[in-house]
Amino acid sequence: METIIATHGLSRDFQIGDGSVVHALHDINITVNEGGLTILKGRSGSGKTTLINLLGALDRPTEGEVFFDGTDITKLSDGKRDELRRYKMAFVFQSVALMSSMTAYENVDFGLRLSKFPFAQRDERVKKCLEEVGLAKRMNHRPGELSGGEQQRVAIARALAHEPRIIFADEPTAELDTATSHHIVELFKRLVISEKMTIVMTTHDPSLLEIADRVYTLEDGEIID
């Protein structure tokens, strides 16, 4: 498989209120293959979210490089990084961040409008994505009328709708029960196959690891296996 993301000597430090420095990540060297499900595993505070923010161009490293499709995105301007996230990347967060006044259909369509997806193709694409996540019959329901798992599936449909190269999912199952968590991860795996999607997901749940194509374990800001 082709490598879509590679990091070289990636480190991220944060300065806190008393002037001391927290070393959130140190010398991270990983690769993410295209068309696979990669999991970043670790306990809270291990550096998973910091790493996914760097991979997704939401933050810049203190040292090192992140290569996306062969381009060092750490050297891109803020505008170019915004374009990269808007058109080639997508994000699913622990808090689903859906618009409460919009239906499932409207939430997915709103994402397409932001990415300037062709108008004539939007309706078909919205319906296809909601069908892909098993919500074709719930497309006219607002988030408050959906379960937590259904809301997360709407967020996933919105993420994949504009056909990004990669989806980053930061603890997408943290607020869900075990059975629903497994359904969400199985959905991710199915999308890898049906949509040829590349997905990078963080989790602290060891029961989800067997579905991954590759797992990196973080501890105290370093890759330990």
C-alpha positions as CSV (number, residue, x, y, z in Angstrom):
1,M,0.0,0.0,0.0
2,E,1.1,3.6,-0.7
3,T,2.2,5.8,2.2
4,I,-0.1,8.8,2.6
5,I,1.4,10.2,5.8
6,A,4.9,10.0,7.3
7,T,6.4,11.8,10.2
8,H,10.1,12.4,10.9
9,G,11.4,13.3,14.3
10,L,8.1,14.8,15.3
11,S,8.0,16.6,18.7
12,R,5.6,19.0,20.4
13,D,6.3,21.0,23.5
14,F,3.8,23.2,25.4
15,Q,4.7,26.0,27.9
16,I,2.4,26.2,30.8
17,G,1.5,29.0,33.2
18,D,4.4,28.7,35.6
19,G,6.9,28.9,32.7
20,S,7.8,25.2,32.7
21,V,7.7,23.1,29.5
22,V,5.6,20.0,28.9
23,H,7.0,17.6,26.4
24,A,3.8,16.2,24.9
25,L,5.5,14.3,22.0
26,H,9.1,13.3,21.4
27,D,10.7,12.0,18.3
28,I,7.6,10.4,16.7
29,N,8.3,8.5,13.5
30,I,5.3,6.8,12.0
31,T,3.8,6.0,8.6
32,V,0.1,5.8,7.6
33,N,-0.8,3.6,4.6
34,E,-3.5,4.7,2.2
35,G,-6.7,2.6,2.3
36,G,-6.2,1.3,5.8
37,L,-7.4,1.8,9.4
38,T,-4.6,3.0,11.7
39,I,-5.2,3.3,15.4
40,L,-3.2,5.4,17.8
41,K,-3.6,3.7,21.2
42,G,-2.8,5.1,24.7
43,R,-4.1,6.2,28.0
44,S,-5.4,9.8,28.6
45,G,-2.4,12.1,28.5
46,S,-0.3,9.8,26.3
47,G,-0.1,12.3,23.4
48,K,-2.7,10.7,21.1
49,T,-4.8,13.9,20.5
50,T,-1.6,16.0,20.1
51,L,-0.4,13.7,17.5
52,I,-3.6,13.5,15.5
53,N,-3.8,17.3,15.6
54,L,-0.3,17.5,14.0
55,L,-1.1,14.8,11.4
56,G,-4.3,16.7,10.5
57,A,-2.7,20.1,10.2
58,L,-4.6,21.5,13.2
59,D,-1.3,22.3,15.0
60,R,2.4,22.7,14.2
61,P,5.2,20.7,15.7
62,T,8.0,22.2,17.8
63,E,10.4,20.0,15.8
64,G,10.2,17.5,12.9
65,E,8.1,17.2,9.8
66,V,4.7,15.8,8.7
67,F,4.6,14.6,5.1
68,F,1.1,14.3,3.5
69,D,1.2,12.8,0.1
70,G,4.8,13.7,-0.2
71,T,4.5,17.3,0.8
72,D,5.8,18.7,4.1
73,I,2.7,20.3,5.5
74,T,4.5,21.8,8.5
75,K,6.1,24.3,6.0
76,L,2.8,25.3,4.4
77,S,1.2,28.7,5.0
78,D,-2.0,28.8,7.2
79,G,-4.1,29.4,4.1
80,K,-2.7,26.3,2.3
81,R,-3.2,24.2,5.5
82,D,-6.8,25.4,5.6
83,E,-7.3,24.3,2.0
84,L,-5.8,21.0,2.8
85,R,-8.2,20.3,5.7
86,R,-11.2,21.6,3.7
87,Y,-10.7,19.5,0.6
88,K,-8.5,16.5,1.4
89,M,-9.1,15.8,5.1
90,A,-12.0,15.3,7.4
91,F,-12.4,15.0,11.2
92,V,-14.7,13.1,13.5
93,F,-14.5,14.2,17.2
94,Q,-15.6,12.8,20.5
95,S,-18.2,15.5,20.6
96,V,-20.1,15.1,17.3
97,A,-20.4,18.9,16.7
98,L,-23.6,18.6,14.7
99,M,-25.8,21.6,14.1
100,S,-28.8,21.0,16.5
101,S,-31.3,22.9,14.3
102,M,-30.4,20.9,11.2
103,T,-31.6,17.4,10.2
104,A,-29.1,14.6,9.6
105,Y,-29.5,15.4,5.8
106,E,-28.9,19.1,6.3
107,N,-25.8,18.5,8.5
108,V,-24.2,16.3,5.8
109,D,-25.2,18.8,3.1
110,F,-23.8,21.7,5.0
111,G,-20.4,19.9,5.1
112,L,-20.6,19.6,1.3
113,R,-21.4,23.3,0.9
114,L,-18.4,24.2,2.9
115,S,-16.1,22.1,0.7
116,K,-17.8,23.5,-2.5
117,F,-18.9,20.1,-3.7
118,P,-20.8,20.4,-7.0
119,F,-24.4,21.5,-6.4
120,A,-25.9,19.0,-8.9
121,Q,-24.3,16.1,-7.1
122,R,-25.0,17.1,-3.5
123,D,-28.4,15.5,-3.0
124,E,-27.3,12.1,-4.4
125,R,-24.0,12.2,-2.3
126,V,-25.8,13.1,0.9
127,K,-28.3,10.2,0.5
128,K,-25.5,7.8,-0.4
129,C,-23.4,8.7,2.6
130,L,-26.4,8.4,5.1
131,E,-27.3,5.1,3.5
132,E,-23.7,4.0,3.9
133,V,-23.8,4.6,7.7
134,G,-27.3,3.0,8.0
135,L,-29.3,6.2,8.5
136,A,-31.3,6.5,5.2
137,K,-34.5,6.3,7.1
138,R,-33.5,8.8,9.7
139,M,-32.2,11.6,7.4
140,N,-35.0,14.0,8.4
141,H,-34.4,13.7,12.1
142,R,-32.5,16.3,14.1
143,P,-29.6,15.4,16.4
144,G,-31.9,15.6,19.5
145,E,-34.1,12.9,18.0
146,L,-31.2,10.5,17.5
147,S,-29.2,8.3,19.8
148,G,-25.6,8.9,20.6
149,G,-24.5,6.2,18.2
150,E,-26.7,7.6,15.5
151,Q,-25.4,11.1,16.0
152,Q,-21.8,9.8,15.6
153,R,-22.8,8.0,12.4
154,V,-24.2,11.3,11.0
155,A,-20.8,12.9,11.9
156,I,-19.1,10.1,10.0
157,A,-21.4,10.5,7.0
158,R,-20.6,14.3,7.0
159,A,-16.9,13.5,7.2
160,L,-16.8,11.2,4.3
161,A,-19.3,13.1,2.1
162,H,-16.8,15.4,0.3
163,E,-14.6,12.4,-0.5
164,P,-11.5,13.3,1.5
165,R,-8.2,11.5,1.2
166,I,-8.2,10.7,4.9
167,I,-10.5,10.9,8.0
168,F,-9.1,11.6,11.4
169,A,-11.2,10.4,14.3
170,D,-10.3,11.5,17.8
171,E,-11.8,9.1,20.4
172,P,-15.0,8.8,18.4
173,T,-16.4,6.0,20.7
174,A,-15.5,7.5,24.1
175,E,-19.0,8.5,24.9
176,L,-20.6,5.3,23.6
177,D,-21.4,2.0,25.2
178,T,-19.3,-1.0,24.2
179,A,-21.7,-2.5,21.7
180,T,-22.2,0.8,19.9
181,S,-18.4,1.4,19.9
182,H,-17.8,-1.8,18.1
183,H,-20.5,-0.9,15.5
184,I,-18.8,2.4,14.9
185,V,-15.4,0.9,14.4
186,E,-16.8,-1.9,12.2
187,L,-18.4,0.9,10.2
188,F,-15.0,2.6,9.8
189,K,-13.5,-0.7,8.6
190,R,-16.3,-1.2,6.1
191,L,-15.7,2.4,4.8
192,V,-12.0,1.5,4.3
193,I,-13.2,-1.3,2.0
194,S,-16.2,0.2,0.3
195,E,-15.1,3.9,-0.1
196,K,-11.3,3.1,-0.2
197,M,-11.0,5.5,2.8
198,T,-7.9,6.0,4.9
199,I,-8.8,6.4,8.6
200,V,-6.6,7.4,11.6
201,M,-8.3,6.9,14.9
202,T,-7.3,7.4,18.5
203,T,-8.6,5.2,21.3
204,H,-7.8,3.9,24.8
205,D,-10.1,0.9,24.3
206,P,-8.0,-2.3,23.7
207,S,-11.0,-4.3,22.6
208,L,-11.1,-2.2,19.3
209,L,-7.6,-3.0,18.2
210,E,-8.2,-6.3,16.4
211,I,-10.0,-4.5,13.6
212,A,-7.1,-2.2,12.8
213,D,-4.6,-2.6,10.0
214,R,-1.9,-1.0,12.1
215,V,-1.6,0.1,15.7
216,Y,0.8,2.5,17.3
217,T,0.9,2.6,21.1
218,L,1.8,5.9,22.8
219,E,3.1,6.4,26.3
220,D,4.3,9.7,27.8
221,G,4.6,11.2,24.3
222,E,6.6,8.4,22.7
223,I,5.8,5.4,20.5
224,I,6.5,2.3,22.5
225,D,5.5,-0.3,19.9
